[in-house]
Amino acid sequence: MLDNVFLSGEANTFFTDSASADFWIGANKLFIPGNWSWSDGTSWNFDDFGKEDNISNCGAVQLQTGKWIPANCLDVKPFSCLVNEAASEPITTSKPTTCLDTWTYYSTTGYCYRLFVDASTWLEAEDRCKVDGAHLASIHDEDENLFVANFANYPGANVCDAHKQIWTGLYTEDSKALKWKWTDGTPYDYKNWFPGFPIPGVSNCAYMHIAPICNHKTGLIANNIDSCKSLIARYVCKSLPS
C-alpha cells in the first residue's frame, strides 16, 4: 500500500505535462491469461483496481485518484519503471604498463626509463626528455637509485678513471642550495649526496656518479650554474607509461 501511495505521488510530480489521465504500471494479464501478474515476476499480493472490465489486459494508474484501471495494452501512456538498487562495486582500473619503443618499464616504481648516450648539458638533456613527454629522472628511494645507476651503466663505465656520470632532474633555485626540486615536480623525499655535496651558494643542478666497482659510492654530485650549461654527460629520462 505504501508503494502505491509513493508511486502515485511521484507520478503526479513527474507527469504534470502529460495529456494522459493515467500511466502504465507492470500489471498485466499477458503472462498468465485471465489472471493479473507483474511483468517483473514478483508476487501478486496487492491490487487497487476499482473495477474490472474483463477485456483489457494491461494495468494503469489514474493520476487524479491513484486507483488502478484496466486498459488497452496498445494505448499510448507515460509509464513508471522500477529499478532494483544494485550493490555498488568499486570500479578498478589497472595501471598502464606500456612504454614507448626503446624505453624500459620498471614495475617497482611504475615508470618508464630511457638512457641517452649522446652527452649533453643539463639543460639540453631536460629539453630532450620533454620531447617524449618525460623529464630527467627523479629518484625517490634506494631501490630506484640503484636501478637508475645500473640502468645507466654502459661499457667502460666501471673503469675507475672513466667519465661516468649521468644527469638527473635534481636542481635548485635557492642560492644556499638548501631547497632542491625535481624537474618532474615530484617531492624531494630522498637524497644520496656524494661526500662533500651539495656546496651551499655554488650548486644548481646534480648528476649521479655511477661507480659500481670503483671504491666510490654511487651518489649525487651538484654543479654550479655554469657547469649545468656547459658540462656534458649522458642522461636518463623518466616518464609515466601510457
GROMACS elastic network, one bead per residue, 0.5 to 0.9 nm:
[ bonds ]
;  ai    aj funct       b0    kb
    1     4     6  0.50536   500
    1     5     6  0.64057   500
    1     6     6  0.86674   500
    1    46     6  0.76769   500
    1    47     6  0.87363   500
    1    48     6  0.88146   500
    2     5     6  0.51636   500
    2     6     6  0.61185   500
    2     7     6  0.84894   500
    3     6     6  0.50483   500
    3     7     6  0.59336   500
    3     8     6  0.85212   500
    4     7     6  0.50971   500
    4     8     6  0.61639   500
    4     9     6  0.85896   500
    4    48     6  0.84808   500
    4    66     6  0.77293   500
    5     8     6  0.52429   500
    5     9     6  0.62151   500
    5    10     6  0.86966   500
    5    66     6  0.74801   500
    6     9     6  0.51595   500
    6    10     6  0.61921   500
    6    11     6  0.85814   500
    7    10     6  0.52016   500
    7    11     6  0.60708   500
    7    12     6  0.86484   500
    7    66     6  0.85493   500
    7    80     6  0.83055   500
    8    11     6  0.51105   500
    8    12     6  0.62560   500
    8    13     6  0.87348   500
    8    61     6  0.77047   500
    8    62     6  0.82919   500
    8    63     6  0.67218   500
    8    64     6  0.86798   500
    8    65     6  0.84075   500
    8    66     6  0.55089   500
    8    67     6  0.88555   500
    9    12     6  0.53009   500
    9    13     6  0.64924   500
    9    14     6  0.89817   500
    9    63     6  0.87076   500
    9    66     6  0.84658   500
   10    13     6  0.50821   500
   10    14     6  0.62819   500
   10    15     6  0.83743   500
   11    14     6  0.52474   500
   11    15     6  0.55263   500
   11    16     6  0.80142   500
   11    23     6  0.79947   500
   11    63     6  0.69753   500
   11    79     6  0.87557   500
   11    80     6  0.77134   500
   12    15     6  0.55696   500
   12    16     6  0.60368   500
   12    63     6  0.61762   500
   12    64     6  0.79964   500
   13    16     6  0.61173   500
   14    17     6  0.77856   500
   14    18     6  0.87577   500
   15    18     6  0.52452   500
   15    19     6  0.86242   500
   15    20     6  0.85302   500
   15    23     6  0.85449   500
   15    63     6  0.84477   500
   15    78     6  0.74872   500
   16    19     6  0.82862   500
   17    20     6  0.88842   500
   18    21     6  0.78280   500
   18    77     6  0.86315   500
   18    78     6  0.74399   500
   19    22     6  0.89901   500
   19    77     6  0.89135   500
   20    23     6  0.72196   500
   20    63     6  0.85235   500
   20    76     6  0.86129   500
   20    77     6  0.63376   500
   20    78     6  0.74158   500
   21    61     6  0.85495   500
   21    62     6  0.59662   500
   21    63     6  0.56876   500
   21    64     6  0.73079   500
   21    77     6  0.86925   500
   22    60     6  0.61610   500
   22    61     6  0.52148   500
   22    63     6  0.50579   500
   22    64     6  0.80390   500
   22    66     6  0.87124   500
   22    68     6  0.88535   500
   22    69     6  0.87172   500
   22    77     6  0.70552   500
   22    78     6  0.76197   500
   22    79     6  0.88144   500
   23    59     6  0.86129   500
   23    60     6  0.52261   500
   23    61     6  0.54471   500
   23    62     6  0.67732   500
   23    63     6  0.72644   500
   23    76     6  0.89496   500
   23    77     6  0.54158   500
   23    79     6  0.51081   500
   23    80     6  0.73084   500
   24    27     6  0.82446   500
   24    58     6  0.80104   500
   24    59     6  0.62974   500
   24    61     6  0.65329   500
   24    71     6  0.88776   500
   24    76     6  0.89299   500
   24    77     6  0.63113   500
   24    78     6  0.62647   500
   24    80     6  0.64545   500
   25    28     6  0.85707   500
   25    38     6  0.87166   500
   25    39     6  0.89025   500
   25    58     6  0.82326   500
   25    59     6  0.60195   500
   25    60     6  0.54635   500
   25    61     6  0.70094   500
   25    79     6  0.63328   500
   25    80     6  0.60674   500
   25    81     6  0.75704   500
   26    37     6  0.80586   500
   26    38     6  0.53181   500
   26    39     6  0.50877   500
   26    40     6  0.72769   500
   26    58     6  0.78067   500
   26    59     6  0.68985   500
   26    60     6  0.82355   500
   26    79     6  0.89873   500
   26    80     6  0.84006   500
   26    81     6  0.81737   500
   27    36     6  0.63485   500
   27    37     6  0.56723   500
   27    39     6  0.64418   500
   27    44     6  0.89629   500
   27    47     6  0.89939   500
   27    57     6  0.84698   500
   27    58     6  0.59431   500
   27    60     6  0.76003   500
   27    70     6  0.89430   500
   28    31     6  0.72198   500
   28    32     6  0.82707   500
   28    33     6  0.89739   500
   28    35     6  0.79586   500
   28    36     6  0.53532   500
   28    37     6  0.56375   500
   28    38     6  0.63866   500
   28    39     6  0.69632   500
   28    56     6  0.88347   500
   28    57     6  0.54238   500
   28    59     6  0.57794   500
   28    70     6  0.85684   500
   28    73     6  0.85961   500
   29    32     6  0.55012   500
   29    33     6  0.52402   500
   29    34     6  0.58923   500
   29    35     6  0.53921   500
   29    37     6  0.63278   500
   29    38     6  0.86688   500
   29    56     6  0.83845   500
   29    58     6  0.63998   500
   29    59     6  0.86969   500
   30    33     6  0.57311   500
   30    34     6  0.82548   500
   30    35     6  0.84366   500
   30    36     6  0.81451   500
   30    37     6  0.82675   500
   30    39     6  0.88524   500
   30    57     6  0.64494   500
   30    58     6  0.77193   500
   31    35     6  0.83971   500
   31    36     6  0.82883   500
   31    37     6  0.71190   500
   31    38     6  0.85647   500
   31    39     6  0.77782   500
   32    35     6  0.54884   500
   32    36     6  0.68759   500
   32    37     6  0.68888   500
   33    36     6  0.79109   500
   33    57     6  0.85976   500
   34    54     6  0.82591   500
   34    57     6  0.83779   500
   36    44     6  0.74431   500
   36    57     6  0.82093   500
   36    58     6  0.85637   500
   36    59     6  0.88162   500
   37    40     6  0.86927   500
   37    41     6  0.73069   500
   37    42     6  0.79662   500
   37    43     6  0.74669   500
   37    44     6  0.57146   500
   38    41     6  0.54155   500
   38    42     6  0.60373   500
   38    43     6  0.72367   500
   38    44     6  0.66056   500
   39    42     6  0.77912   500
   40    82     6  0.89796   500
   41    44     6  0.85945   500
   42    45     6  0.89745   500
   43    46     6  0.87293   500
   44    47     6  0.77713   500
   47    68     6  0.76757   500
   48    61     6  0.89424   500
   48    66     6  0.85323   500
   48    67     6  0.58956   500
   48    68     6  0.53617   500
   48    69     6  0.82787   500
   49    52     6  0.69580   500
   49    59     6  0.85671   500
   49    61     6  0.87342   500
   49    67     6  0.61670   500
   49    69     6  0.55325   500
   49    70     6  0.76023   500
   50    67     6  0.62002   500
   50    68     6  0.61891   500
   50    69     6  0.64492   500
   51    68     6  0.83082   500
   51    69     6  0.68071   500
   51    70     6  0.78998   500
   52    55     6  0.83121   500
   52    56     6  0.84714   500
   52    69     6  0.73910   500
   52    70     6  0.65024   500
   53    56     6  0.65662   500
   53    69     6  0.88490   500
   53    70     6  0.68341   500
   53    71     6  0.88614   500
   54    57     6  0.79657   500
   54    70     6  0.83956   500
   55    70     6  0.81150   500
   55    71     6  0.84019   500
   55    72     6  0.81318   500
   56    59     6  0.81003   500
   56    70     6  0.53789   500
   56    71     6  0.50072   500
   56    72     6  0.50228   500
   56    73     6  0.71415   500
   57    70     6  0.65343   500
   57    71     6  0.65607   500
   57    72     6  0.64479   500
   57    73     6  0.63563   500
   58    69     6  0.85095   500
   58    70     6  0.57191   500
   58    71     6  0.53394   500
   58    72     6  0.62273   500
   58    73     6  0.52249   500
   59    68     6  0.66261   500
   59    69     6  0.57967   500
   59    71     6  0.57419   500
   59    72     6  0.83719   500
   59    73     6  0.81182   500
   60    67     6  0.84236   500
   60    68     6  0.55680   500
   60    69     6  0.53739   500
   60    70     6  0.63124   500
   60    71     6  0.64539   500
   60    77     6  0.87069   500
   60    79     6  0.85871   500
   61    64     6  0.88850   500
   61    65     6  0.82214   500
   61    66     6  0.57483   500
   61    67     6  0.55678   500
   61    69     6  0.60794   500
   61    70     6  0.87615   500
   62    65     6  0.56547   500
   62    66     6  0.50500   500
   62    67     6  0.54605   500
   62    68     6  0.62278   500
   62    69     6  0.71354   500
   63    66     6  0.55839   500
   63    67     6  0.80103   500
   64    67     6  0.82660   500
   65    68     6  0.87396   500
   70    73     6  0.89673   500
   71    74     6  0.85083   500
   71    75     6  0.74612   500
   72    75     6  0.55772   500
   73    76     6  0.82799   500
   83    86     6  0.84984   500
   85    88     6  0.85860   500
   86    89     6  0.87584   500
   88    91     6  0.89947   500
   93    96     6  0.89379   500
   94    97     6  0.88934   500
   95   110     6  0.83016   500
   95   241     6  0.85326   500
   95   242     6  0.89404   500
   96    99     6  0.87035   500
   96   110     6  0.85317   500
   96   240     6  0.84976   500
   96   241     6  0.58398   500
   96   242     6  0.57403   500
   97   105     6  0.68829   500
   97   106     6  0.88636   500
   97   107     6  0.79852   500
   97   110     6  0.72487   500
   97   111     6  0.80319   500
   97   112     6  0.83628   500
   97   240     6  0.85073   500
   97   241     6  0.54148   500
   97   242     6  0.68408   500
   98   105     6  0.74206   500
   98   112     6  0.83233   500
   98   241     6  0.52430   500
   98   242     6  0.55439   500
   99   102     6  0.81607   500
   99   103     6  0.57977   500
   99   104     6  0.66894   500
   99   105     6  0.63188   500
   99   111     6  0.84074   500
   99   112     6  0.59158   500
   99   113     6  0.84766   500
   99   239     6  0.85407   500
   99   240     6  0.79289   500
   99   242     6  0.62998   500
  100   103     6  0.54804   500
  100   104     6  0.82281   500
  100   112     6  0.81673   500
  100   132     6  0.85829   500
  100   241     6  0.77480   500
  100   242     6  0.80237   500
  101   104     6  0.83458   500
  102   113     6  0.88921   500
  102   114     6  0.68940   500
  102   115     6  0.89886   500
  103   112     6  0.60308   500
  103   113     6  0.54453   500
  103   115     6  0.81365   500
  103   238     6  0.89552   500
  104   111     6  0.83265   500
  104   112     6  0.52517   500
  104   113     6  0.51404   500
  104   114     6  0.63218   500
  105   109     6  0.87488   500
  105   110     6  0.70321   500
  105   111     6  0.58679   500
  105   113     6  0.64654   500
  105   241     6  0.76660   500
  106   109     6  0.59691   500
  106   110     6  0.57905   500
  106   111     6  0.57925   500
  106   112     6  0.62420   500
  106   113     6  0.76384   500
  106   147     6  0.86664   500
  107   111     6  0.70928   500
  107   112     6  0.88222   500
  108   111     6  0.81834   500
  108   143     6  0.85134   500
  108   144     6  0.82010   500
  109   112     6  0.86813   500
  109   144     6  0.73553   500
  110   240     6  0.71421   500
  110   241     6  0.75704   500
  111   238     6  0.66501   500
  111   239     6  0.57371   500
  111   241     6  0.60721   500
  112   237     6  0.82060   500
  112   238     6  0.55855   500
  112   239     6  0.52465   500
  112   240     6  0.59294   500
  112   241     6  0.59385   500
  113   137     6  0.77667   500
  113   148     6  0.84338   500
  113   151     6  0.86000   500
  113   236     6  0.66035   500
  113   237     6  0.56011   500
  113   239     6  0.66427   500
  113   240     6  0.89153   500
  114   151     6  0.86078   500
  114   152     6  0.87269   500
  114   235     6  0.83828   500
  114   236     6  0.54808   500
  114   237     6  0.53060   500
  114   238     6  0.66956   500
  114   239     6  0.89487   500
  115   151     6  0.75014   500
  115   152     6  0.61313   500
  115   234     6  0.75189   500
  115   235     6  0.59281   500
  115   237     6  0.65922   500
  116   119     6  0.76320   500
  116   125     6  0.86047   500
  116   152     6  0.87237   500
  116   234     6  0.58737   500
  116   235     6  0.54398   500
  116   236     6  0.61225   500
  116   237     6  0.77704   500
  117   120     6  0.87601   500
  117   152     6  0.89865   500
  117   154     6  0.87482   500
  117   233     6  0.81241   500
  117   234     6  0.50149   500
  117   235     6  0.69408   500
  117   236     6  0.88310   500
  118   232     6  0.89556   500
  118   233     6  0.77555   500
  118   234     6  0.60234   500
  118   235     6  0.82551   500
  119   125     6  0.83062   500
  119   166     6  0.88336   500
  119   231     6  0.89939   500
  119   232     6  0.51977   500
  119   235     6  0.74735   500
  120   123     6  0.79870   500
  120   124     6  0.57676   500
  120   125     6  0.56970   500
  120   167     6  0.88156   500
  120   230     6  0.84634   500
  120   231     6  0.75414   500
  120   233     6  0.53716   500
  120   234     6  0.64376   500
  120   235     6  0.78707   500
  121   124     6  0.51350   500
  121   125     6  0.60228   500
  121   126     6  0.86333   500
  121   167     6  0.83104   500
  121   227     6  0.80951   500
  121   228     6  0.61709   500
  121   229     6  0.56338   500
  121   230     6  0.56819   500
  121   231     6  0.54701   500
  121   233     6  0.64962   500
  121   234     6  0.86660   500
  122   125     6  0.51038   500
  122   126     6  0.62421   500
  122   127     6  0.86366   500
  122   136     6  0.88411   500
  122   167     6  0.63226   500
  122   168     6  0.81694   500
  122   169     6  0.84049   500
  122   205     6  0.76447   500
  122   206     6  0.85518   500
  122   207     6  0.85762   500
  122   227     6  0.84147   500
  122   228     6  0.51855   500
  122   229     6  0.63896   500
  122   230     6  0.80446   500
  122   231     6  0.75553   500
  122   232     6  0.72327   500
  122   233     6  0.78260   500
  122   235     6  0.84657   500
  123   126     6  0.52768   500
  123   127     6  0.62368   500
  123   128     6  0.86745   500
  123   228     6  0.68265   500
  123   229     6  0.63947   500
  124   127     6  0.51084   500
  124   128     6  0.61655   500
  124   129     6  0.87268   500
  124   229     6  0.83116   500
  125   128     6  0.51001   500
  125   129     6  0.63057   500
  125   130     6  0.87460   500
  125   135     6  0.86250   500
  125   136     6  0.71289   500
  125   167     6  0.75852   500
  125   233     6  0.86627   500
  125   234     6  0.81595   500
  125   235     6  0.66342   500
  125   236     6  0.85271   500
  125   237     6  0.83309   500
  126   129     6  0.51513   500
  126   130     6  0.63618   500
  126   131     6  0.89878   500
  126   134     6  0.83969   500
  126   135     6  0.58740   500
  126   136     6  0.55197   500
  126   167     6  0.88671   500
  126   168     6  0.88004   500
  126   169     6  0.73843   500
  126   183     6  0.80859   500
  126   235     6  0.88297   500
  126   237     6  0.79662   500
  127   130     6  0.51356   500
  127   131     6  0.66838   500
  127   135     6  0.79802   500
  127   136     6  0.88693   500
  128   131     6  0.52968   500
  128   132     6  0.74484   500
  128   134     6  0.84828   500
  128   135     6  0.83050   500
  128   136     6  0.89039   500
  128   237     6  0.85586   500
  129   132     6  0.56886   500
  129   133     6  0.66614   500
  129   136     6  0.62401   500
  129   236     6  0.83317   500
  129   237     6  0.55167   500
  129   238     6  0.77218   500
  129   239     6  0.87587   500
  130   135     6  0.57144   500
  130   136     6  0.84928   500
  130   237     6  0.87034   500
  131   134     6  0.71532   500
  132   135     6  0.85068   500
  132   237     6  0.89552   500
  132   239     6  0.83419   500
  133   238     6  0.89957   500
  133   239     6  0.69467   500
  133   240     6  0.88454   500
  134   137     6  0.85468   500
  134   184     6  0.77758   500
  134   237     6  0.62016   500
  134   238     6  0.55409   500
  134   240     6  0.77877   500
  135   138     6  0.80894   500
  135   168     6  0.88972   500
  135   169     6  0.68118   500
  135   182     6  0.88215   500
  135   183     6  0.63140   500
  135   184     6  0.56470   500
  135   236     6  0.85587   500
  135   237     6  0.54245   500
  135   238     6  0.56097   500
  135   239     6  0.66681   500
  136   167     6  0.71828   500
  136   168     6  0.52760   500
  136   170     6  0.80999   500
  136   182     6  0.82318   500
  136   183     6  0.67997   500
  136   184     6  0.74689   500
  136   235     6  0.71839   500
  136   236     6  0.59290   500
  136   238     6  0.59788   500
  136   239     6  0.87561   500
  137   148     6  0.82159   500
  137   167     6  0.80822   500
  137   168     6  0.51900   500
  137   169     6  0.52906   500
  137   170     6  0.82128   500
  137   182     6  0.81550   500
  137   183     6  0.82969   500
  137   184     6  0.79922   500
  137   235     6  0.81829   500
  137   236     6  0.57089   500
  137   237     6  0.50329   500
  137   239     6  0.81563   500
  138   144     6  0.89053   500
  138   168     6  0.64584   500
  138   169     6  0.55538   500
  138   170     6  0.68760   500
  138   182     6  0.59041   500
  138   183     6  0.76185   500
  138   184     6  0.71177   500
  138   185     6  0.89474   500
  138   186     6  0.74827   500
  138   187     6  0.89983   500
  138   188     6  0.85333   500
  138   237     6  0.86828   500
  138   238     6  0.73773   500
  139   142     6  0.81620   500
  139   143     6  0.89319   500
  139   144     6  0.59154   500
  139   145     6  0.58710   500
  139   148     6  0.81825   500
  139   168     6  0.83132   500
  139   169     6  0.86215   500
  139   170     6  0.87919   500
  139   182     6  0.85932   500
  139   188     6  0.83476   500
  139   189     6  0.85048   500
  139   190     6  0.68758   500
  139   191     6  0.80861   500
  140   143     6  0.83013   500
  140   144     6  0.64910   500
  140   145     6  0.73952   500
  140   186     6  0.88094   500
  140   187     6  0.80701   500
  140   188     6  0.73737   500
  140   189     6  0.59993   500
  140   191     6  0.77992   500
  141   144     6  0.55010   500
  141   145     6  0.61992   500
  141   146     6  0.88396   500
  141   189     6  0.79265   500
  141   190     6  0.56707   500
  141   191     6  0.79951   500
  142   146     6  0.62008   500
  142   147     6  0.84936   500
  142   190     6  0.80428   500
  142   191     6  0.89032   500
  142   192     6  0.83243   500
  143   146     6  0.53383   500
  143   147     6  0.61362   500
  143   148     6  0.86922   500
  144   148     6  0.60511   500
  144   149     6  0.84364   500
  145   148     6  0.53831   500
  145   149     6  0.62059   500
  145   150     6  0.86971   500
  145   192     6  0.83094   500
  145   218     6  0.84517   500
  145   219     6  0.85314   500
  146   149     6  0.50008   500
  146   150     6  0.60486   500
  146   151     6  0.82675   500
  146   218     6  0.80528   500
  147   150     6  0.52725   500
  147   151     6  0.58098   500
  147   152     6  0.84092   500
  148   152     6  0.58993   500
  148   153     6  0.84838   500
  148   236     6  0.77177   500
  149   152     6  0.52607   500
  149   153     6  0.63076   500
  149   166     6  0.86450   500
  149   208     6  0.76834   500
  149   209     6  0.81982   500
  149   210     6  0.57721   500
  149   211     6  0.83825   500
  149   212     6  0.82223   500
  149   218     6  0.73157   500
  150   153     6  0.51043   500
  150   154     6  0.86696   500
  150   210     6  0.80578   500
  150   212     6  0.80886   500
  151   154     6  0.82818   500
  151   236     6  0.86223   500
  152   157     6  0.89337   500
  152   165     6  0.87593   500
  152   166     6  0.73633   500
  152   210     6  0.79728   500
  152   234     6  0.83698   500
  152   235     6  0.77304   500
  152   236     6  0.70192   500
  153   156     6  0.84281   500
  153   157     6  0.59882   500
  153   158     6  0.76943   500
  153   164     6  0.83550   500
  153   210     6  0.72668   500
  153   211     6  0.87157   500
  153   212     6  0.86499   500
  154   157     6  0.53902   500
  154   158     6  0.80308   500
  154   164     6  0.87877   500
  155   158     6  0.75893   500
  155   159     6  0.88424   500
  156   159     6  0.54481   500
  156   160     6  0.88025   500
  156   162     6  0.64998   500
  156   163     6  0.85460   500
  156   164     6  0.83787   500
  157   160     6  0.76965   500
  157   161     6  0.86879   500
  157   162     6  0.58045   500
  157   163     6  0.69907   500
  157   164     6  0.53427   500
  157   165     6  0.84906   500
  157   210     6  0.74638   500
  157   211     6  0.71687   500
  157   212     6  0.85783   500
  158   161     6  0.84097   500
  158   162     6  0.71141   500
  158   164     6  0.77714   500
  158   210     6  0.78932   500
  158   211     6  0.58005   500
  158   212     6  0.62231   500
  158   213     6  0.60530   500
  158   214     6  0.67788   500
  159   162     6  0.53083   500
  159   163     6  0.87536   500
  159   164     6  0.86523   500
  159   211     6  0.81468   500
  159   213     6  0.79760   500
  159   214     6  0.72481   500
  160   163     6  0.86376   500
  160   164     6  0.86305   500
  160   211     6  0.72426   500
  160   213     6  0.77099   500
  160   214     6  0.52307   500
  160   215     6  0.83856   500
  161   164     6  0.83389   500
  161   214     6  0.87872   500
  163   233     6  0.84180   500
  164   208     6  0.85328   500
  164   209     6  0.62459   500
  164   210     6  0.58240   500
  164   211     6  0.71340   500
  164   233     6  0.81437   500
  164   234     6  0.84949   500
  165   207     6  0.62232   500
  165   208     6  0.53986   500
  165   210     6  0.57479   500
  165   211     6  0.85758   500
  165   221     6  0.89744   500
  165   233     6  0.62842   500
  165   234     6  0.68681   500
  165   235     6  0.81569   500
  166   206     6  0.88780   500
  166   207     6  0.53097   500
  166   208     6  0.52586   500
  166   209     6  0.68123   500
  166   210     6  0.76666   500
  166   232     6  0.89865   500
  166   233     6  0.55463   500
  166   236     6  0.69816   500
  167   170     6  0.84212   500
  167   205     6  0.85476   500
  167   206     6  0.65076   500
  167   208     6  0.62005   500
  167   209     6  0.89927   500
  167   232     6  0.86958   500
  167   233     6  0.63570   500
  167   234     6  0.63863   500
  167   236     6  0.68833   500
  168   171     6  0.85075   500
  168   182     6  0.83616   500
  168   183     6  0.88778   500
  168   205     6  0.81546   500
  168   206     6  0.61108   500
  168   207     6  0.52284   500
  168   208     6  0.65494   500
  168   220     6  0.85663   500
  168   235     6  0.67677   500
  168   236     6  0.69018   500
  168   237     6  0.81381   500
  169   181     6  0.79735   500
  169   182     6  0.51258   500
  169   183     6  0.51146   500
  169   184     6  0.73243   500
  169   205     6  0.77668   500
  169   206     6  0.73418   500
  169   207     6  0.81867   500
  169   236     6  0.89189   500
  169   237     6  0.84936   500
  170   180     6  0.66631   500
  170   181     6  0.56428   500
  170   183     6  0.65388   500
  170   188     6  0.85296   500
  170   204     6  0.85363   500
  170   205     6  0.57901   500
  170   206     6  0.54989   500
  170   207     6  0.78190   500
  170   222     6  0.87927   500
  171   177     6  0.89009   500
  171   179     6  0.87645   500
  171   180     6  0.56492   500
  171   181     6  0.54766   500
  171   182     6  0.63489   500
  171   183     6  0.73439   500
  171   203     6  0.83534   500
  171   204     6  0.54543   500
  171   206     6  0.62466   500
  171   222     6  0.84127   500
  172   175     6  0.79411   500
  172   177     6  0.62160   500
  172   178     6  0.78344   500
  172   179     6  0.61615   500
  172   181     6  0.59528   500
  172   182     6  0.85749   500
  172   203     6  0.76083   500
  172   204     6  0.51020   500
  172   205     6  0.63899   500
  173   176     6  0.87500   500
  173   177     6  0.74808   500
  173   179     6  0.75960   500
  173   180     6  0.76065   500
  173   181     6  0.85232   500
  173   204     6  0.67217   500
  174   177     6  0.51203   500
  174   178     6  0.64402   500
  174   179     6  0.59598   500
  174   180     6  0.76585   500
  174   201     6  0.81000   500
  174   203     6  0.89819   500
  174   204     6  0.79798   500
  175   178     6  0.79480   500
  175   200     6  0.72240   500
  175   201     6  0.50055   500
  175   202     6  0.73424   500
  175   203     6  0.80523   500
  175   204     6  0.81985   500
  176   179     6  0.79847   500
  176   199     6  0.82154   500
  176   202     6  0.76323   500
  176   203     6  0.82022   500
  177   180     6  0.69690   500
  177   198     6  0.69168   500
  177   199     6  0.69598   500
  177   201     6  0.59826   500
  177   202     6  0.72851   500
  177   203     6  0.59991   500
  177   204     6  0.70149   500
  178   198     6  0.85514   500
  178   200     6  0.72376   500
  179   188     6  0.87581   500
  180   188     6  0.66314   500
  180   204     6  0.87219   500
  180   205     6  0.88372   500
  181   184     6  0.85446   500
  181   185     6  0.70692   500
  181   186     6  0.77812   500
  181   187     6  0.71517   500
  181   188     6  0.58046   500
  182   185     6  0.54555   500
  182   186     6  0.60590   500
  182   187     6  0.71245   500
  182   188     6  0.66414   500
  183   186     6  0.77405   500
  184   238     6  0.86986   500
  184   239     6  0.87253   500
  185   188     6  0.87591   500
  186   189     6  0.86147   500
  187   190     6  0.84777   500
  188   191     6  0.76614   500
  191   219     6  0.86704   500
  191   220     6  0.80124   500
  192   218     6  0.80969   500
  192   219     6  0.53581   500
  192   220     6  0.60045   500
  193   196     6  0.78222   500
  193   197     6  0.58430   500
  193   198     6  0.70183   500
  193   208     6  0.87651   500
  193   218     6  0.86992   500
  193   219     6  0.51771   500
  193   221     6  0.63341   500
  193   222     6  0.82662   500
  194   197     6  0.57429   500
  194   198     6  0.80935   500
  194   208     6  0.86677   500
  194   209     6  0.79177   500
  194   216     6  0.89614   500
  194   217     6  0.73785   500
  194   218     6  0.73995   500
  194   220     6  0.51942   500
  194   221     6  0.56960   500
  194   222     6  0.86685   500
  195   198     6  0.84932   500
  195   219     6  0.82971   500
  195   220     6  0.88787   500
  195   221     6  0.85125   500
  196   199     6  0.70882   500
  196   221     6  0.86355   500
  197   200     6  0.84536   500
  197   203     6  0.83346   500
  197   220     6  0.77227   500
  197   221     6  0.60750   500
  197   222     6  0.62357   500
  198   202     6  0.80827   500
  198   203     6  0.60234   500
  198   204     6  0.88017   500
  198   206     6  0.86079   500
  198   220     6  0.84771   500
  198   221     6  0.68393   500
  198   222     6  0.53459   500
  198   223     6  0.80571   500
  199   202     6  0.55954   500
  199   203     6  0.55489   500
  199   222     6  0.73094   500
  199   223     6  0.84303   500
  199   224     6  0.88333   500
  200   203     6  0.63969   500
  201   204     6  0.86067   500
  201   224     6  0.86662   500
  202   222     6  0.85088   500
  202   223     6  0.72016   500
  202   224     6  0.51185   500
  202   225     6  0.76705   500
  203   206     6  0.78969   500
  203   221     6  0.89504   500
  203   222     6  0.52818   500
  203   225     6  0.69330   500
  204   222     6  0.66046   500
  204   223     6  0.57173   500
  204   224     6  0.50776   500
  204   225     6  0.53235   500
  204   226     6  0.88791   500
  204   227     6  0.87651   500
  204   228     6  0.73252   500
  205   221     6  0.84106   500
  205   222     6  0.55066   500
  205   223     6  0.54156   500
  205   224     6  0.68502   500
  205   225     6  0.70991   500
  205   227     6  0.84435   500
  205   228     6  0.61752   500
  206   220     6  0.61755   500
  206   221     6  0.53886   500
  206   223     6  0.59033   500
  206   224     6  0.89123   500
  206   228     6  0.82214   500
  207   219     6  0.84158   500
  207   220     6  0.55969   500
  207   221     6  0.54413   500
  207   222     6  0.64659   500
  207   223     6  0.78811   500
  207   233     6  0.83427   500
  207   235     6  0.85059   500
  208   218     6  0.71096   500
  208   219     6  0.55360   500
  208   221     6  0.61173   500
  208   222     6  0.87441   500
  209   216     6  0.88349   500
  209   217     6  0.80486   500
  209   218     6  0.55506   500
  209   219     6  0.53539   500
  209   220     6  0.59337   500
  209   221     6  0.67012   500
  210   216     6  0.85573   500
  210   217     6  0.77624   500
  210   218     6  0.50654   500
  210   219     6  0.70834   500
  210   220     6  0.88953   500
  211   214     6  0.53836   500
  211   215     6  0.75983   500
  211   216     6  0.60687   500
  211   217     6  0.65313   500
  211   218     6  0.57415   500
  211   219     6  0.87670   500
  212   215     6  0.79316   500
  212   216     6  0.75884   500
  212   217     6  0.73329   500
  212   218     6  0.68796   500
  213   216     6  0.75730   500
  213   217     6  0.88163   500
  214   217     6  0.80320   500
  216   219     6  0.86544   500
  223   226     6  0.79089   500
  223   227     6  0.57623   500
  223   228     6  0.64214   500
  223   231     6  0.89707   500
  224   227     6  0.53772   500
  224   228     6  0.64395   500
  225   229     6  0.65446   500
  225   230     6  0.88090   500
  226   229     6  0.52643   500
  226   230     6  0.62151   500
  226   231     6  0.80760   500
  227   232     6  0.84687   500
  228   231     6  0.60476   500
  228   232     6  0.83257   500
  229   232     6  0.83879   500
